Amino acid sequence: MNRDKHIWEGWTVGCFIDEIEPIFDMINSGNARNWNFPNRKALKRWVASEQPYYKKHIPEVYNYFLKKSEL
């Protein structure tokens, strides 16, 4: 994966990952009640909704979190 790939106005794949990864880690640690990813579709929607400024699906960002989630 190319974390340096430009996506939008100076934001790279790595920027988007770094921005939402702390929230993802909190959710998966079990510290956030009533939050989980029951399937890949839910994860995909969550990733797109949490990306700052750019709400379209970014395959590299989604695939990073998909691998990390072990869904």
PyMOL Python script that loads the backbone (N, CA, C, O; Angstrom):
from pymol import cmd

cmd.read_pdbstr("""\
ATOM      1  N   MET A   1       0.844  -1.168   0.000  1.00  0.00           N
ATOM      2  CA  MET A   1       0.000   0.000   0.000  1.00  0.00           C
ATOM      3  C   MET A   1       0.897   1.242   0.000  1.00  0.00           C
ATOM      4  O   MET A   1       1.913   1.294   0.694  1.00  0.00           O
ATOM      5  N   ASN A   2       0.507   2.212  -0.775  1.00  0.00           N
ATOM      6  CA  ASN A   2       1.242   3.467  -0.863  1.00  0.00           C
ATOM      7  C   ASN A   2       0.578   4.506   0.030  1.00  0.00           C
ATOM      8  O   ASN A   2      -0.412   5.122  -0.365  1.00  0.00           O
ATOM      9  N   ARG A   3       1.115   4.706   1.229  1.00  0.00           N
ATOM     10  CA  ARG A   3       0.562   5.679   2.173  1.00  0.00           C
ATOM     11  C   ARG A   3       0.720   7.108   1.671  1.00  0.00           C
ATOM     12  O   ARG A   3       0.034   8.013   2.146  1.00  0.00           O
ATOM     13  N   ASP A   4       1.619   7.315   0.713  1.00  0.00           N
ATOM     14  CA  ASP A   4       1.875   8.655   0.199  1.00  0.00           C
ATOM     15  C   ASP A   4       1.000   9.023  -0.996  1.00  0.00           C
ATOM     16  O   ASP A   4       1.114  10.125  -1.531  1.00  0.00           O
ATOM     17  N   LYS A   5       0.140   8.120  -1.411  1.00  0.00           N
ATOM     18  CA  LYS A   5      -0.737   8.393  -2.554  1.00  0.00           C
ATOM     19  C   LYS A   5      -1.660   9.561  -2.216  1.00  0.00           C
ATOM     20  O   LYS A   5      -2.370   9.533  -1.211  1.00  0.00           O
ATOM     21  N   HIS A   6      -1.641  10.591  -3.069  1.00  0.00           N
ATOM     22  CA  HIS A   6      -2.468  11.778  -2.859  1.00  0.00           C
ATOM     23  C   HIS A   6      -3.932  11.450  -3.165  1.00  0.00           C
ATOM     24  O   HIS A   6      -4.249  10.856  -4.196  1.00  0.00           O
ATOM     25  N   ILE A   7      -4.807  11.846  -2.253  1.00  0.00           N
ATOM     26  CA  ILE A   7      -6.243  11.608  -2.433  1.00  0.00           C
ATOM     27  C   ILE A   7      -6.983  12.908  -2.697  1.00  0.00           C
ATOM     28  O   ILE A   7      -7.747  13.007  -3.658  1.00  0.00           O
ATOM     29  N   TRP A   8      -6.760  13.907  -1.848  1.00  0.00           N
ATOM     30  CA  TRP A   8      -7.555  15.121  -1.957  1.00  0.00           C
ATOM     31  C   TRP A   8      -6.873  16.271  -1.235  1.00  0.00           C
ATOM     32  O   TRP A   8      -6.568  16.153  -0.049  1.00  0.00           O
ATOM     33  N   GLU A   9      -6.629  17.369  -1.914  1.00  0.00           N
ATOM     34  CA  GLU A   9      -6.107  18.616  -1.362  1.00  0.00           C
ATOM     35  C   GLU A   9      -5.018  18.425  -0.311  1.00  0.00           C
ATOM     36  O   GLU A   9      -5.127  18.946   0.799  1.00  0.00           O
ATOM     37  N   GLY A  10      -3.987  17.694  -0.650  1.00  0.00           N
ATOM     38  CA  GLY A  10      -2.867  17.488   0.242  1.00  0.00           C
ATOM     39  C   GLY A  10      -3.005  16.309   1.182  1.00  0.00           C
ATOM     40  O   GLY A  10      -2.051  15.948   1.871  1.00  0.00           O
ATOM     41  N   TRP A  11      -4.170  15.711   1.217  1.00  0.00           N
ATOM     42  CA  TRP A  11      -4.400  14.540   2.069  1.00  0.00           C
ATOM     43  C   TRP A  11      -3.983  13.285   1.321  1.00  0.00           C
ATOM     44  O   TRP A  11      -4.342  13.080   0.161  1.00  0.00           O
ATOM     45  N   THR A  12      -3.217  12.452   2.010  1.00  0.00           N
ATOM     46  CA  THR A  12      -2.763  11.184   1.435  1.00  0.00           C
ATOM     47  C   THR A  12      -3.490  10.031   2.110  1.00  0.00           C
ATOM     48  O   THR A  12      -4.201  10.220   3.098  1.00  0.00           O
ATOM     49  N   VAL A  13      -3.304   8.851   1.572  1.00  0.00           N
ATOM     50  CA  VAL A  13      -3.864   7.644   2.192  1.00  0.00           C
ATOM     51  C   VAL A  13      -3.421   7.575   3.650  1.00  0.00           C
ATOM     52  O   VAL A  13      -4.229   7.303   4.537  1.00  0.00           O
ATOM     53  N   GLY A  14      -2.147   7.819   3.891  1.00  0.00           N
ATOM     54  CA  GLY A  14      -1.614   7.775   5.251  1.00  0.00           C
ATOM     55  C   GLY A  14      -2.253   8.791   6.177  1.00  0.00           C
ATOM     56  O   GLY A  14      -2.483   8.499   7.351  1.00  0.00           O
ATOM     57  N   CYS A  15      -2.540   9.977   5.671  1.00  0.00           N
ATOM     58  CA  CYS A  15      -3.197  11.007   6.484  1.00  0.00           C
ATOM     59  C   CYS A  15      -4.566  10.532   6.946  1.00  0.00           C
ATOM     60  O   CYS A  15      -4.919  10.683   8.116  1.00  0.00           O
ATOM     61  N   PHE A  16      -5.340   9.956   6.026  1.00  0.00           N
ATOM     62  CA  PHE A  16      -6.668   9.467   6.391  1.00  0.00           C
ATOM     63  C   PHE A  16      -6.577   8.331   7.397  1.00  0.00           C
ATOM     64  O   PHE A  16      -7.354   8.287   8.351  1.00  0.00           O
ATOM     65  N   ILE A  17      -5.649   7.421   7.202  1.00  0.00           N
ATOM     66  CA  ILE A  17      -5.465   6.311   8.134  1.00  0.00           C
ATOM     67  C   ILE A  17      -5.084   6.848   9.513  1.00  0.00           C
ATOM     68  O   ILE A  17      -5.676   6.461  10.520  1.00  0.00           O
ATOM     69  N   ASP A  18      -4.111   7.724   9.550  1.00  0.00           N
ATOM     70  CA  ASP A  18      -3.643   8.266  10.828  1.00  0.00           C
ATOM     71  C   ASP A  18      -4.734   9.032  11.558  1.00  0.00           C
ATOM     72  O   ASP A  18      -4.776   9.028  12.788  1.00  0.00           O
ATOM     73  N   GLU A  19      -5.607   9.680  10.824  1.00  0.00           N
ATOM     74  CA  GLU A  19      -6.667  10.478  11.427  1.00  0.00           C
ATOM     75  C   GLU A  19      -7.720   9.619  12.126  1.00  0.00           C
ATOM     76  O   GLU A  19      -8.198   9.981  13.201  1.00  0.00           O
ATOM     77  N   ILE A  20      -8.084   8.488  11.525  1.00  0.00           N
ATOM     78  CA  ILE A  20      -9.170   7.695  12.119  1.00  0.00           C
ATOM     79  C   ILE A  20      -8.694   6.464  12.884  1.00  0.00           C
ATOM     80  O   ILE A  20      -9.499   5.807  13.545  1.00  0.00           O
ATOM     81  N   GLU A  21      -7.419   6.141  12.811  1.00  0.00           N
ATOM     82  CA  GLU A  21      -6.923   4.938  13.486  1.00  0.00           C
ATOM     83  C   GLU A  21      -7.120   4.963  15.010  1.00  0.00           C
ATOM     84  O   GLU A  21      -7.469   3.925  15.573  1.00  0.00           O
ATOM     85  N   PRO A  22      -6.914   6.092  15.708  1.00  0.00           N
ATOM     86  CA  PRO A  22      -7.148   6.068  17.159  1.00  0.00           C
ATOM     87  C   PRO A  22      -8.591   5.718  17.532  1.00  0.00           C
ATOM     88  O   PRO A  22      -8.829   5.027  18.522  1.00  0.00           O
ATOM     89  N   ILE A  23      -9.545   6.193  16.742  1.00  0.00           N
ATOM     90  CA  ILE A  23     -10.950   5.875  17.002  1.00  0.00           C
ATOM     91  C   ILE A  23     -11.196   4.395  16.743  1.00  0.00           C
ATOM     92  O   ILE A  23     -11.860   3.720  17.530  1.00  0.00           O
ATOM     93  N   PHE A  24     -10.660   3.899  15.643  1.00  0.00           N
ATOM     94  CA  PHE A  24     -10.793   2.481  15.313  1.00  0.00           C
ATOM     95  C   PHE A  24     -10.211   1.611  16.425  1.00  0.00           C
ATOM     96  O   PHE A  24     -10.826   0.624  16.829  1.00  0.00           O
ATOM     97  N   ASP A  25      -9.034   1.971  16.915  1.00  0.00           N
ATOM     98  CA  ASP A  25      -8.394   1.193  17.972  1.00  0.00           C
ATOM     99  C   ASP A  25      -9.231   1.203  19.246  1.00  0.00           C
ATOM    100  O   ASP A  25      -9.332   0.186  19.931  1.00  0.00           O
ATOM    101  N   MET A  26      -9.827   2.343  19.563  1.00  0.00           N
ATOM    102  CA  MET A  26     -10.675   2.430  20.746  1.00  0.00           C
ATOM    103  C   MET A  26     -11.894   1.520  20.601  1.00  0.00           C
ATOM    104  O   MET A  26     -12.279   0.824  21.541  1.00  0.00           O
ATOM    105  N   ILE A  27     -12.491   1.535  19.420  1.00  0.00           N
ATOM    106  CA  ILE A  27     -13.665   0.693  19.173  1.00  0.00           C
ATOM    107  C   ILE A  27     -13.303  -0.778  19.313  1.00  0.00           C
ATOM    108  O   ILE A  27     -14.032  -1.540  19.948  1.00  0.00           O
ATOM    109  N   ASN A  28     -12.205  -1.172  18.738  1.00  0.00           N
ATOM    110  CA  ASN A  28     -11.816  -2.582  18.763  1.00  0.00           C
ATOM    111  C   ASN A  28     -11.223  -3.027  20.091  1.00  0.00           C
ATOM    112  O   ASN A  28     -11.058  -4.225  20.321  1.00  0.00           O
ATOM    113  N   SER A  29     -10.900  -2.084  20.965  1.00  0.00           N
ATOM    114  CA  SER A  29     -10.344  -2.464  22.261  1.00  0.00           C
ATOM    115  C   SER A  29     -11.433  -2.899  23.235  1.00  0.00           C
ATOM    116  O   SER A  29     -11.149  -3.464  24.291  1.00  0.00           O
ATOM    117  N   GLY A  30     -12.682  -2.628  22.867  1.00  0.00           N
ATOM    118  CA  GLY A  30     -13.782  -2.984  23.758  1.00  0.00           C
ATOM    119  C   GLY A  30     -14.137  -1.874  24.728  1.00  0.00           C
ATOM    120  O   GLY A  30     -15.030  -2.044  25.558  1.00  0.00           O
ATOM    121  N   ASN A  31     -13.453  -0.734  24.639  1.00  0.00           N
ATOM    122  CA  ASN A  31     -13.727   0.383  25.542  1.00  0.00           C
ATOM    123  C   ASN A  31     -14.921   1.218  25.112  1.00  0.00           C
ATOM    124  O   ASN A  31     -15.415   2.041  25.882  1.00  0.00           O
ATOM    125  N   ALA A  32     -15.379   1.015  23.908  1.00  0.00           N
ATOM    126  CA  ALA A  32     -16.523   1.773  23.413  1.00  0.00           C
ATOM    127  C   ALA A  32     -17.734   0.843  23.346  1.00  0.00           C
ATOM    128  O   ALA A  32     -17.799  -0.047  22.499  1.00  0.00           O
ATOM    129  N   ARG A  33     -18.672   1.057  24.232  1.00  0.00           N
ATOM    130  CA  ARG A  33     -19.855   0.197  24.253  1.00  0.00           C
ATOM    131  C   ARG A  33     -20.740   0.447  23.043  1.00  0.00           C
ATOM    132  O   ARG A  33     -20.851   1.571  22.554  1.00  0.00           O
ATOM    133  N   ASN A  34     -21.359  -0.607  22.577  1.00  0.00           N
ATOM    134  CA  ASN A  34     -22.332  -0.562  21.475  1.00  0.00           C
ATOM    135  C   ASN A  34     -21.717  -0.177  20.134  1.00  0.00           C
ATOM    136  O   ASN A  34     -22.438   0.193  19.208  1.00  0.00           O
ATOM    137  N   TRP A  35     -20.423  -0.256  20.024  1.00  0.00           N
ATOM    138  CA  TRP A  35     -19.763  -0.012  18.747  1.00  0.00           C
ATOM    139  C   TRP A  35     -19.100  -1.304  18.325  1.00  0.00           C
ATOM    140  O   TRP A  35     -18.359  -1.913  19.097  1.00  0.00           O
ATOM    141  N   ASN A  36     -19.358  -1.713  17.129  1.00  0.00           N
ATOM    142  CA  ASN A  36     -18.651  -2.862  16.571  1.00  0.00           C
ATOM    143  C   ASN A  36     -18.886  -2.893  15.077  1.00  0.00           C
ATOM    144  O   ASN A  36     -19.673  -2.114  14.538  1.00  0.00           O
ATOM    145  N   PHE A  37     -18.209  -3.780  14.433  1.00  0.00           N
ATOM    146  CA  PHE A  37     -18.337  -3.923  12.991  1.00  0.00           C
ATOM    147  C   PHE A  37     -18.798  -5.346  12.718  1.00  0.00           C
ATOM    148  O   PHE A  37     -17.979  -6.262  12.645  1.00  0.00           O
ATOM    149  N   PRO A  38     -20.101  -5.536  12.568  1.00  0.00           N
ATOM    150  CA  PRO A  38     -20.616  -6.891  12.386  1.00  0.00           C
ATOM    151  C   PRO A  38     -20.246  -7.514  11.038  1.00  0.00           C
ATOM    152  O   PRO A  38     -20.255  -8.735  10.887  1.00  0.00           O
ATOM    153  N   ASN A  39     -19.924  -6.666  10.064  1.00  0.00           N
ATOM    154  CA  ASN A  39     -19.580  -7.192   8.743  1.00  0.00           C
ATOM    155  C   ASN A  39     -18.757  -6.156   7.973  1.00  0.00           C
ATOM    156  O   ASN A  39     -18.552  -5.032   8.431  1.00  0.00           O
ATOM    157  N   ARG A  40     -18.305  -6.559   6.819  1.00  0.00           N
ATOM    158  CA  ARG A  40     -17.449  -5.694   5.993  1.00  0.00           C
ATOM    159  C   ARG A  40     -18.175  -4.439   5.514  1.00  0.00           C
ATOM    160  O   ARG A  40     -17.584  -3.363   5.430  1.00  0.00           O
ATOM    161  N   LYS A  41     -19.456  -4.589   5.204  1.00  0.00           N
ATOM    162  CA  LYS A  41     -20.229  -3.440   4.722  1.00  0.00           C
ATOM    163  C   LYS A  41     -20.323  -2.353   5.796  1.00  0.00           C
ATOM    164  O   LYS A  41     -20.205  -1.164   5.498  1.00  0.00           O
ATOM    165  N   ALA A  42     -20.534  -2.767   7.030  1.00  0.00           N
ATOM    166  CA  ALA A  42     -20.612  -1.811   8.141  1.00  0.00           C
ATOM    167  C   ALA A  42     -19.263  -1.116   8.336  1.00  0.00           C
ATOM    168  O   ALA A  42     -19.208   0.090   8.574  1.00  0.00           O
ATOM    169  N   LEU A  43     -18.198  -1.873   8.235  1.00  0.00           N
ATOM    170  CA  LEU A  43     -16.863  -1.290   8.356  1.00  0.00           C
ATOM    171  C   LEU A  43     -16.618  -0.282   7.236  1.00  0.00           C
ATOM    172  O   LEU A  43     -16.093   0.805   7.480  1.00  0.00           O
ATOM    173  N   LYS A  44     -16.992  -0.636   6.023  1.00  0.00           N
ATOM    174  CA  LYS A  44     -16.789   0.248   4.872  1.00  0.00           C
ATOM    175  C   LYS A  44     -17.541   1.565   5.058  1.00  0.00           C
ATOM    176  O   LYS A  44     -16.998   2.636   4.786  1.00  0.00           O
ATOM    177  N   ARG A  45     -18.780   1.486   5.519  1.00  0.00           N
ATOM    178  CA  ARG A  45     -19.567   2.701   5.770  1.00  0.00           C
ATOM    179  C   ARG A  45     -18.924   3.547   6.873  1.00  0.00           C
ATOM    180  O   ARG A  45     -18.846   4.771   6.767  1.00  0.00           O
ATOM    181  N   TRP A  46     -18.470   2.880   7.921  1.00  0.00           N
ATOM    182  CA  TRP A  46     -17.863   3.604   9.038  1.00  0.00           C
ATOM    183  C   TRP A  46     -16.592   4.325   8.593  1.00  0.00           C
ATOM    184  O   TRP A  46     -16.401   5.500   8.907  1.00  0.00           O
ATOM    185  N   VAL A  47     -15.735   3.632   7.873  1.00  0.00           N
ATOM    186  CA  VAL A  47     -14.477   4.241   7.416  1.00  0.00           C
ATOM    187  C   VAL A  47     -14.768   5.497   6.591  1.00  0.00           C
ATOM    188  O   VAL A  47     -14.171   6.546   6.835  1.00  0.00           O
ATOM    189  N   ALA A  48     -15.669   5.401   5.631  1.00  0.00           N
ATOM    190  CA  ALA A  48     -15.992   6.554   4.785  1.00  0.00           C
ATOM    191  C   ALA A  48     -16.591   7.691   5.610  1.00  0.00           C
ATOM    192  O   ALA A  48     -16.292   8.858   5.356  1.00  0.00           O
ATOM    193  N   SER A  49     -17.426   7.372   6.588  1.00  0.00           N
ATOM    194  CA  SER A  49     -18.073   8.420   7.382  1.00  0.00           C
ATOM    195  C   SER A  49     -17.097   9.108   8.332  1.00  0.00           C
ATOM    196  O   SER A  49     -17.299  10.273   8.676  1.00  0.00           O
ATOM    197  N   GLU A  50     -16.061   8.424   8.758  1.00  0.00           N
ATOM    198  CA  GLU A  50     -15.096   8.989   9.705  1.00  0.00           C
ATOM    199  C   GLU A  50     -13.966   9.761   9.041  1.00  0.00           C
ATOM    200  O   GLU A  50     -13.261  10.515   9.711  1.00  0.00           O
ATOM    201  N   GLN A  51     -13.783   9.590   7.755  1.00  0.00           N
ATOM    202  CA  GLN A  51     -12.726  10.313   7.045  1.00  0.00           C
ATOM    203  C   GLN A  51     -13.047  11.801   7.066  1.00  0.00           C
ATOM    204  O   GLN A  51     -14.147  12.200   6.683  1.00  0.00           O
ATOM    205  N   PRO A  52     -12.106  12.626   7.507  1.00  0.00           N
ATOM    206  CA  PRO A  52     -12.381  14.062   7.498  1.00  0.00           C
ATOM    207  C   PRO A  52     -12.395  14.609   6.080  1.00  0.00           C
ATOM    208  O   PRO A  52     -11.564  14.231   5.254  1.00  0.00           O
ATOM    209  N   TYR A  53     -13.327  15.488   5.801  1.00  0.00           N
ATOM    210  CA  TYR A  53     -13.418  16.245   4.555  1.00  0.00           C
ATOM    211  C   TYR A  53     -13.831  15.437   3.331  1.00  0.00           C
ATOM    212  O   TYR A  53     -14.542  15.959   2.472  1.00  0.00           O
ATOM    213  N   TYR A  54     -13.416  14.204   3.225  1.00  0.00           N
ATOM    214  CA  TYR A  54     -13.608  13.405   2.015  1.00  0.00           C
ATOM    215  C   TYR A  54     -14.424  12.174   2.378  1.00  0.00           C
ATOM    216  O   TYR A  54     -13.918  11.272   3.046  1.00  0.00           O
ATOM    217  N   LYS A  55     -15.668  12.126   1.952  1.00  0.00           N
ATOM    218  CA  LYS A  55     -16.576  11.073   2.392  1.00  0.00           C
ATOM    219  C   LYS A  55     -16.801   9.981   1.346  1.00  0.00           C
ATOM    220  O   LYS A  55     -17.732   9.185   1.466  1.00  0.00           O
ATOM    221  N   LYS A  56     -15.960   9.946   0.335  1.00  0.00           N
ATOM    222  CA  LYS A  56     -16.053   8.882  -0.664  1.00  0.00           C
ATOM    223  C   LYS A  56     -15.194   7.705  -0.232  1.00  0.00           C
ATOM    224  O   LYS A  56     -14.249   7.865   0.540  1.00  0.00           O
ATOM    225  N   HIS A  57     -15.525   6.527  -0.731  1.00  0.00           N
ATOM    226  CA  HIS A  57     -14.779   5.303  -0.437  1.00  0.00           C
ATOM    227  C   HIS A  57     -13.359   5.415  -0.981  1.00  0.00           C
ATOM    228  O   HIS A  57     -13.158   5.706  -2.160  1.00  0.00           O
ATOM    229  N   ILE A  58     -12.379   5.182  -0.114  1.00  0.00           N
ATOM    230  CA  ILE A  58     -10.979   5.139  -0.516  1.00  0.00           C
ATOM    231  C   ILE A  58     -10.528   3.696  -0.299  1.00  0.00           C
ATOM    232  O   ILE A  58     -10.324   3.287   0.845  1.00  0.00           O
ATOM    233  N   PRO A  59     -10.369   2.922  -1.360  1.00  0.00           N
ATOM    234  CA  PRO A  59     -10.071   1.493  -1.210  1.00  0.00           C
ATOM    235  C   PRO A  59      -8.870   1.190  -0.315  1.00  0.00           C
ATOM    236  O   PRO A  59      -8.919   0.254   0.483  1.00  0.00           O
ATOM    237  N   GLU A  60      -7.801   1.962  -0.438  1.00  0.00           N
ATOM    238  CA  GLU A  60      -6.608   1.685   0.367  1.00  0.00           C
ATOM    239  C   GLU A  60      -6.869   1.871   1.858  1.00  0.00           C
ATOM    240  O   GLU A  60      -6.377   1.098   2.680  1.00  0.00           O
ATOM    241  N   VAL A  61      -7.636   2.890   2.200  1.00  0.00           N
ATOM    242  CA  VAL A  61      -7.947   3.144   3.610  1.00  0.00           C
ATOM    243  C   VAL A  61      -8.856   2.038   4.138  1.00  0.00           C
ATOM    244  O   VAL A  61      -8.615   1.492   5.215  1.00  0.00           O
ATOM    245  N   TYR A  62      -9.892   1.712   3.385  1.00  0.00           N
ATOM    246  CA  TYR A  62     -10.797   0.633   3.789  1.00  0.00           C
ATOM    247  C   TYR A  62     -10.039  -0.689   3.933  1.00  0.00           C
ATOM    248  O   TYR A  62     -10.221  -1.397   4.924  1.00  0.00           O
ATOM    249  N   ASN A  63      -9.207  -1.023   2.974  1.00  0.00           N
ATOM    250  CA  ASN A  63      -8.472  -2.299   3.025  1.00  0.00           C
ATOM    251  C   ASN A  63      -7.523  -2.359   4.216  1.00  0.00           C
ATOM    252  O   ASN A  63      -7.322  -3.427   4.795  1.00  0.00           O
ATOM    253  N   TYR A  64      -6.947  -1.238   4.581  1.00  0.00           N
ATOM    254  CA  TYR A  64      -6.077  -1.186   5.756  1.00  0.00           C
ATOM    255  C   TYR A  64      -6.868  -1.584   7.009  1.00  0.00           C
ATOM    256  O   TYR A  64      -6.416  -2.416   7.795  1.00  0.00           O
ATOM    257  N   PHE A  65      -8.049  -0.986   7.187  1.00  0.00           N
ATOM    258  CA  PHE A  65      -8.850  -1.268   8.373  1.00  0.00           C
ATOM    259  C   PHE A  65      -9.522  -2.638   8.286  1.00  0.00           C
ATOM    260  O   PHE A  65      -9.772  -3.270   9.312  1.00  0.00           O
ATOM    261  N   LEU A  66      -9.810  -3.088   7.099  1.00  0.00           N
ATOM    262  CA  LEU A  66     -10.371  -4.433   6.932  1.00  0.00           C
ATOM    263  C   LEU A  66      -9.352  -5.478   7.421  1.00  0.00           C
ATOM    264  O   LEU A  66      -9.698  -6.398   8.162  1.00  0.00           O
ATOM    265  N   LYS A  67      -8.122  -5.321   7.000  1.00  0.00           N
ATOM    266  CA  LYS A  67      -7.072  -6.243   7.431  1.00  0.00           C
ATOM    267  C   LYS A  67      -6.880  -6.170   8.939  1.00  0.00           C
ATOM    268  O   LYS A  67      -6.730  -7.193   9.607  1.00  0.00           O
ATOM    269  N   LYS A  68      -6.887  -4.966   9.460  1.00  0.00           N
ATOM    270  CA  LYS A  68      -6.675  -4.773  10.886  1.00  0.00           C
ATOM    271  C   LYS A  68      -7.842  -5.338  11.716  1.00  0.00           C
ATOM    272  O   LYS A  68      -7.643  -5.795  12.842  1.00  0.00           O
ATOM    273  N   SER A  69      -9.048  -5.302  11.157  1.00  0.00           N
ATOM    274  CA  SER A  69     -10.229  -5.778  11.883  1.00  0.00           C
ATOM    275  C   SER A  69     -10.375  -7.296  11.866  1.00  0.00           C
ATOM    276  O   SER A  69     -11.089  -7.870  12.689  1.00  0.00           O
ATOM    277  N   GLU A  70      -9.698  -7.937  10.925  1.00  0.00           N
ATOM    278  CA  GLU A  70      -9.764  -9.385  10.760  1.00  0.00           C
ATOM    279  C   GLU A  70     -11.170  -9.896  10.475  1.00  0.00           C
ATOM    280  O   GLU A  70     -11.525 -11.001  10.885  1.00  0.00           O
ATOM    281  N   LEU A  71     -11.976  -9.091   9.771  1.00  0.00           N
ATOM    282  CA  LEU A  71     -13.334  -9.512   9.381  1.00  0.00           C
ATOM    283  C   LEU A  71     -13.265 -10.535   8.261  1.00  0.00           C
ATOM    284  O   LEU A  71     -14.301 -11.011   7.795  1.00  0.00           O
TER     285      LEU A  71
END
""", "prot")
cmd.dss("prot")
cmd.show_as("cartoon", "prot")
cmd.util.cbc("prot")
cmd.orient("prot")
